[in-house]
Amino acid sequence: MKIEYVWTKGGEKMALKVLIVEDDPTLLGMLRNLVFPLDPRFTPLFASSIEEAEKVFYDHPDIVAIAMDGRIEDGLPRTNEEVWAAPANTLDLVQKYRETFSGPIIALSGKFRQDLLDVGCDYYVKNKYDIHEKLIEVLCLTPYPAHQTSHGKTAL
């Protein structure tokens, strides 16, 4: 069964809400400005801190999927070495979401992929830029025409 939209009690169609927890401004800009505007079936809700991710999650009980980075800097200035050495800090958040959320959670981290899968993520992407395609796959959607090439392959 393919889901294309959520239908409201009034019979209106509403885009699928997905929570993207990520603090990389380059990736967020690309998703916000280039990827999701091409597919009206999605309403992306972005959070770049753990506090913001908790608030967005509880403010929107109709979220259908979550994409979760393994490490959110939460505004702390760090050197590249410190960032690389720092442990995952979103594992507790995934566990907290799993208490009430049964939809798919996608790991957006190569370094912390297995940790995220172990605490409740269902899927992962090898490349964070592939999140749109992974959402289409796990939500059983058909690729949106704006993302189709002449060869029938999904592309951005």
C-alpha positions as CSV (number, residue, x, y, z in Angstrom):
1,M,0.0,0.0,0.0
2,K,1.5,3.3,-1.0
3,I,0.9,6.4,1.1
4,E,1.0,9.7,-0.7
5,Y,-0.6,12.1,1.7
6,V,-2.3,12.0,5.1
7,W,-6.0,12.7,4.9
8,T,-7.6,15.0,7.5
9,K,-11.0,14.3,9.1
10,G,-12.4,17.0,6.8
11,G,-11.3,15.1,3.8
12,E,-8.4,17.4,2.9
13,K,-5.0,16.1,2.0
14,M,-2.0,17.2,4.0
15,A,1.7,16.6,3.3
16,L,3.6,14.1,5.4
17,K,5.5,15.6,8.2
18,V,9.1,14.4,8.7
19,L,11.4,15.5,11.4
20,I,15.0,16.1,10.3
21,V,17.5,16.4,13.3
22,E,20.7,17.7,11.8
23,D,23.1,20.5,12.6
24,D,25.1,20.8,9.4
25,P,24.0,24.1,7.8
26,T,25.1,23.1,4.3
27,L,23.0,20.0,4.4
28,L,20.1,21.8,6.0
29,G,20.2,24.5,3.3
30,M,20.3,22.0,0.5
31,L,17.3,20.0,2.0
32,R,15.4,23.2,2.8
33,N,15.9,25.0,-0.5
34,L,16.5,22.3,-3.2
35,V,15.2,18.9,-2.2
36,F,11.9,19.2,-0.3
37,P,10.4,22.1,-2.2
38,L,10.4,19.8,-5.3
39,D,8.1,17.3,-3.5
40,P,4.9,18.7,-2.1
41,R,4.1,15.4,-0.4
42,F,6.5,16.3,2.5
43,T,6.5,19.0,5.1
44,P,10.0,18.8,6.6
45,L,10.4,20.0,10.2
46,F,14.0,20.9,10.9
47,A,15.7,20.8,14.3
48,S,19.4,21.7,14.7
49,S,19.6,21.1,18.5
50,I,18.4,18.4,20.8
51,E,16.2,20.8,22.7
52,E,14.6,22.0,19.4
53,A,14.2,18.3,18.3
54,E,12.3,17.5,21.5
55,K,10.0,20.5,21.1
56,V,9.3,19.9,17.4
57,F,8.5,16.2,18.1
58,Y,6.0,17.0,20.9
59,D,4.5,19.9,19.1
60,H,3.7,17.8,16.0
61,P,2.2,14.4,17.0
62,D,1.5,13.7,13.3
63,I,5.1,13.2,12.3
64,V,5.4,10.1,10.2
65,A,9.2,9.7,10.0
66,I,12.4,11.0,11.7
67,A,15.9,11.4,10.3
68,M,18.5,11.6,13.1
69,D,22.1,12.6,13.1
70,G,24.3,10.9,15.6
71,R,26.0,14.0,17.0
72,I,24.4,17.4,17.4
73,E,26.8,20.2,18.5
74,D,24.1,22.3,20.1
75,G,26.1,25.4,19.4
76,L,29.3,24.3,21.2
77,P,32.4,25.6,19.4
78,R,34.8,22.7,18.9
79,T,37.8,22.0,16.8
80,N,37.6,19.3,14.1
81,E,39.6,16.9,16.4
82,E,37.2,17.5,19.3
83,V,34.1,16.9,17.1
84,W,35.5,13.7,15.7
85,A,36.4,12.4,19.1
86,A,33.1,13.4,20.7
87,P,30.6,10.6,21.4
88,A,27.1,10.3,20.0
89,N,24.7,12.5,21.9
90,T,21.4,11.7,20.3
91,L,21.1,8.1,21.4
92,D,18.9,9.1,24.4
93,L,16.7,11.1,22.2
94,V,16.1,8.1,19.9
95,Q,15.2,6.0,22.9
96,K,12.9,8.7,24.2
97,Y,11.2,8.9,20.8
98,R,10.8,5.1,20.7
99,E,8.6,5.3,23.9
100,T,5.8,6.8,21.9
101,F,6.8,6.8,18.2
102,S,6.4,3.6,16.1
103,G,7.2,5.2,12.7
104,P,10.6,4.8,10.9
105,I,13.6,6.5,12.3
106,I,16.5,6.9,9.9
107,A,20.2,7.2,11.0
108,L,22.0,10.1,9.3
109,S,25.4,9.2,10.7
110,G,28.2,7.0,9.3
111,K,30.3,7.2,12.5
112,F,27.4,6.4,14.9
113,R,25.3,4.3,12.5
114,Q,25.4,1.1,14.5
115,D,24.9,2.9,17.8
116,L,21.8,4.6,16.4
117,L,20.5,1.3,15.0
118,D,21.1,-0.4,18.4
119,V,18.9,2.1,20.3
120,G,16.0,2.3,17.9
121,C,16.7,3.5,14.4
122,D,15.3,1.3,11.7
123,Y,17.3,2.4,8.7
124,Y,20.4,4.3,7.7
125,V,21.6,6.3,4.7
126,K,25.2,6.0,3.6
127,N,25.2,9.6,2.4
128,K,23.1,12.2,4.2
129,Y,22.2,13.8,0.9
130,D,20.1,10.6,0.1
131,I,17.6,11.3,2.9
132,H,14.8,12.2,0.5
133,E,15.1,8.9,-1.5
134,K,15.3,6.9,1.8
135,L,12.1,8.6,3.0
136,I,10.4,7.7,-0.3
137,E,11.6,4.1,0.1
138,V,10.6,3.5,3.8
139,L,7.2,5.3,3.5
140,C,6.5,3.3,0.3
141,L,6.0,6.3,-1.8
142,T,6.3,6.5,-5.6
143,P,9.2,8.8,-6.7
144,Y,7.9,12.3,-7.4
145,P,8.0,13.4,-11.1
146,A,10.2,16.4,-10.4
147,H,12.9,13.9,-9.3
148,Q,12.7,11.6,-12.3
149,T,15.4,11.6,-15.0
150,S,14.7,10.7,-18.6
151,H,16.0,7.2,-17.8
152,G,13.4,6.7,-15.0
153,K,16.0,7.0,-12.3
154,T,15.4,9.2,-9.3
155,A,17.8,12.1,-9.2
156,L,18.1,15.5,-7.6
